[in-house]
């Protein structure tokens, strides 16, 4: 059964919202059990249940599509649509009661991300985009900011510990406002014009899968820290990077990240 791009966007948004809403049953629960994975990241029952829900739904709705998820893995195959799931992006914040974690869902084809969704359950807020169809924030068209100078621009990251010392110093000297509203929420802020950039020097493919189409459709830019636009979605954990911006500041930010 063929599915329209509009249909895929609606379906991805619906699934991310349903799975994300499920995680609220564990949010700020005092008895939440937290485990550590081989890569050092944290995982909870909420992560596993949310991912399994999406997988079960997709098996019924689109049995010919492939699925790759943070918790259960998966693989890609040329010519086949693949759904990429990050059930809780920002698990460390989630287990500490920080309400800015997100459920991420992307649909990719041979050209890269086709559909991307960021759903923030605690805010009941969604940013979603499809290739050539614009970027949408809770049903309203959204766009990046028009800020053209680093001085005063809001730059987010998940952790400044992942910056090289020269890059961190150069960013400080630029007089940008540096904040750690990170993980998916940082990209959400860029796409909606609330921040000028989000920088992740070290992360995993499922953390970034929705971001290229979301940022591009919002009028911004997305690359890795080396300026490469094509994201290696089959890479392993903690092996990719992301720089999202309003476009005007992108080259300046890449130059800063290459400081040595």
N, C-alpha and C positions, 0 to 999 in steps of 0.2 A: 504493500500500500504506500503510495507516494504521499508525502506531507508537504504542504506549502511552507515557505519561509515564515509567513505570518503565523501559521499553525504551530511550527516548531518553537517560535518565540513565546507564544501563549502557553504552550505545554511546558516548556522549560521553566517559565515563571511560576506556573501552577505547582510543579513538582518541587522546586526549590522552596517555595512558600510553605507547602505542606510538610516537607521534611524539616525545614527550619523551625516551624511551629512546634513540631514534636520535641525538639531539643529543649524547649522551655520547661518541659516536665522535669528535667534534671537541673535546670539552671538555679544556682544558689541553694541546691539541696545539700544539707550538711552531711549526708551519708554517701555522697558521690565518691565512687572508687576511681582513682586515677592510676593508670599504668604507664610505664615508659616503654617506647618502642626501640628498636635497634638503632635508629638514627638519632635517638635522644629526645624526640618529640613526645608529647603526651597524648594519651588516647583514653576515652571514657566509653561507657555503654551508650551514651547519647550519640557519639560519633558513629558507632557501629549500627545502631538501630536506624538512624537517619539515612545512612548510605544503603543499608539493606532495603529500606522502604522504596527508595528510588530505583534500585536494581529490580526489585520485584515488579514495580509498575512498568518499567521499560520492557521487561521480559514479556509481559502481557500485551503491551501496546505496540512495541516495535521489536519483535523477536529477531529480525535480521540485523538490527543495529548492534554495534559493539559498545561495551561499557568499560571504562577505566576509572578506578576510584582510589582515593588515598588509603583506605583501610583494607580493601580486598584485591587491589591490583587490577590487572587486565592487560590487553595488548591492542595494537592498532593493525589495520589491514587496509591497504590502498583500495580506494573505490567504495569504501563502506563508511557510513556516518558513524561517528563515535561520540558517546557522551562521557564527559569527564566530571567526576564528582569530588568535591571537597565538602564533606558534610558539616564540619565545623572548622572554619578558617579562623584561627585565633584561639585554639584550645586552651593555651596557658591563661589567657584572659577569661575564658569561659569558666574554668574551674575556680577562678578567684572572684567570680561574681561581677566581672566587668562586662557591661551590656553592649559592647561594640564588636562582638564576634559575628561571623556571617556564614551562611550556607551558600556555596558556590556551585554553579552548574554551567557547563559549556557544551555545545555541540560543534564538532569539528569535521571538516571534509579535507580533501587532499590539498586545499589551498590554505588551510589553517582554521582558526576559530570562525564559525559561521554565526553562532548565537552565544551570548554570554549573559549570565544573571548573577547579581549580587543581592542576596536577601539578608537583611539584618533583623533577626527575629524579635529581639527586645524592643526595637523601634517600629516593628511591623512596616518596614520600608524596603522598597525594591528599586534597584537600578538595573535595567535590562536593555539589550541592544541586539539587532540582527543586521548582518551585512547589507548595506544599502538602504536600511529602513530607519535610521536614526537611533538615538539613545533616549530612553524614557525613564523618568523618575516618578514613581507612584502615579503612573498614567499620564504625566505631563512631559512634553519634550524638554530635554535638558541639554546644556552645553557648558563647555569649559569657560574659565574666566578669560578676560582680555588683558590681564596684567602683562606688561612687556619688560619689566625690570626686576632683577633679583632682589634689589633693595626693598624690603618690606613684603616680599612674596612669602607665602606660607608653604614650607617644604616639609612633608611628612616622611617618616621612615618607621619600620618596625623596631629597629634598634640601631643606634649610632655606633654600637660596638662593632658592627660589621663594616664600617667605613675605614679606609686607610687613614693614618694620621694626616698626611698631606691633603687628602680630599676633605676631611673634616675641618681642617684649618682653613682651606680655601672657601668652604661653604660659610664658615663663621665670618670670614672677611667680606663676603658678599653682602652682608647685612640682611640676609634672608631670615625669616622667622622659622626656627627649627623646632618641630614638634614630633612626638611619637604617637600620633593617632595613626597607628600602623595597621598591618595586615590588610585585609580586603577593605576595611573602612577607609583607609587612606586613599585607595583608588576610587572608592565611592565619592569621596570629597572632591577629588580632581574632576571626575565626570560631571558633577553637579555644580561646579564653579565655586565650591567652598574652600578649595585649596589650589595652589598652582602646580604642585608636583608631589609625587610619591616615589621614593627610591628604595629598592630592595636589593642590596648587593648580593645576598645569598638567600635563595628560597627554592621551592620545589615546583615542578611543572603544574601540578593541580592547584597550587596557590595562584597561578597566573593565567590559567587557561581562558577565563572569560575576559581578561583585561584588554587584549589588543582590539577586539571588535567593539567593546564598550568605549574605550578611549578614542578610537578612530571615528566612531559614529557620533561622539560628543564633540568632535572638532579638534581633538587634541592629538597627542603623539604617544606611541608606546614602542620602546625598543629594550634591548638588554643594556647593560652598562657600557658595552662596546659599540653601541649604535646599530646592532643587528635587529632588524624588524621581525625576522622569522624565528618564532619561539620553538625550541626543541621540546615538544610535548612528550617525547618518549624517554627523556633523560631521567636519571635517578634522583633521589631526594637530595636537597641542598646542593644542586648542581647548576641552577640557572639563576638569572638575575632579571630585575625589571626596573625600568625608569618610565614613569608615566608623567606627562606634563600637559600644560595647555597649548603646547606647540611653540609658542613664542620663546620660551626659556629653555627649550630642549637642548640645543647645541651648547649653550652655556653650562648646563648641568652635566652633559657628557664630558665636557672639557674638565670640569671640576672633578668628576669621578675618575678621570685618567691622570690626575695630578700625582706626581711622584717626587 
